[in-house]
């Protein structure tokens, strides 16, 4: 007795489905680009437009007047703590001037030193920090 082989029928149906699905084409309409300069060098931009994507920030750190050399890590991070802009080991009894770069769109940063956490606006390009807990 011969056995019927039934596998080719599902394979044939699947292949037919692929042929029909691949044959469907959606008509896409391509809109004309807005009128303007084709060359980026021909763009008209205001003279007051700032092309920079980053800002240079100066951090003035005022140390405490104590006779102990306590050292810890000072970090300057984005408010959501996803990016670290500055990370440095500092002594708590010394003054420092540190420079770092942030994206131009950031208006505030988070400064941490041990258990001290403070948010500072960076609207001016110079910010000040001391080790007194806020």
N, C-alpha and C positions, 0 to 999 in steps of 0.2 A: 504494500500500500504506500502510495506516494503522499508525502506531507506537503500541505500548501504553505508556501512561503509568503507571509503577510507584511514583512518589513518594507518592501519597496513602495507600498501605497502611502504610508505616512511620510516617507522621505520625498516622494513625488509631490505630495500635497504641500509640504514645507517649501520645496524648491519653487513650486508654482506661486506660493504666497510671497516669496522673496522677489520673484520676477515682477509680480504685480505691484508690490510695495515700492520697489526700486524704480518702477516706471512712472510713478506719480511725480509730477513736477508742479511745484507751486510757482505761479508767475510772480516775480518780484519786480516792483517798480522802483527804479532808482531815481531819487529826486536830484534835481540840479543843485550843485553847491551854492550856498548863498553868495551874492555878489561881493566882491572884495578883491584884495590883492592876491595874486597867485604866488608871488615871491615874498617870503617873510621879510626881506630887506625893504620892501615897499610899504610895510605896515606903518600906519600913523599912530604913534603912541605919545601920550602926554609927557612933557619934560619932567614932571614931578613923579612919574612912575618909578618905583624902586624895583630893579630887576633882581635883587638879592633874594635868595631863599633861606639864608641863615643870618644870624646876628651874633656879633661878638659881645660877650658880657664879661664884666670885671666884678669879681666877688671880693669885697673887703672884709676880712675876718679879724675881729678884735678879741685878743686872748684875755684870759682872766689873770689877775695879779695874785697868783699863789705860787709858793715855792716848790711845787711838785711837778714832775715831768710825766703827766698822764697823756698817753697817746691813744688815739682812736681813729676810725675811718670816717672822713667827711664825704658825703655823697650829695651830688646835685642831680635830681632826677626829674622826669616829667611828672605831672600831677598824678597821672594814672600808674606811675611807677613802671612803665614799659620800657623806657629808655633811660640810660644813665649818661649824663653829660660830663660829669666830673667825679672822680673817685681818687682820694688822696689821704695818706696818713698824716695827721696833724697833731702837734702837741697843744694841749689846752691852754698853756700859759704863754703862747707866742702869737704875734700878729702876722697875718698873711695877706698877700694880694695874689689872687688866682684868676686866671683867664680861661674861658671856655666858650664854646659855640653852641647855640641852640637854633632850632628851626624858627624862621621869622614869624610863624603864626602863633608860637607859644607866648602867652602873656604872663605866666606864672610858673614857678618851679618849686619842687619840694626839696628842702635841705634837711639831711639827717646827720646826726653825730651821736653815736651811741643811742641813748633813749630819747634824745632831743629830736623832735620832728617839727618843722615849721614851713609854712607855705609863704613864699615871697613873690611879690609882683615884680616883673622884669620890664616894666614900661620904660624906665630909664635904663641906660646901658651899664650902670653901676649899681650894685646892690650891696647891702650891708648885713652882716651876721655876727652875733656874739654868742657865747656859750651859755648864757643865762637861759634857762628853760622858759618858754613863753607862758 
